[in-house]
Amino acid sequence: MGDVESYIDDVKRWHHSPQRQQWMALALLEAEDGFRRLDGYRDLPRLKQALKEATTDDE
């Protein structure tokens, strides 16, 4: 995340939420090449499904 920090260090004015999201998205896209794949990344769809099932509101 150091690469992301280096991209957003120069941002002086963080206005409203959409602008913050734009800066963060741009920083992540710029730093993407330096990211490494996480161990267990193939299990992420199973994790997503388990979280979805655990958080559904059955009222």
C-alpha positions, 0 to 999 in steps of 0.5 A: 500500500506504500505505492498507493500512499505515494500517489495520494500524498500530493492530494491537498484537498479531499472534498466530498466523498465521490472525489475521495473515491476517485483519487483512491481508485486512480491510486489503486489503478496506478499501483496495480502492477506492483500488487502480488497475488494473495495466497488462497485467492482461489477461495475468495468466491467461497468466502464471498458466498459464505459472507453473503449467507451469514449477513442476509437479513431473513426478517 
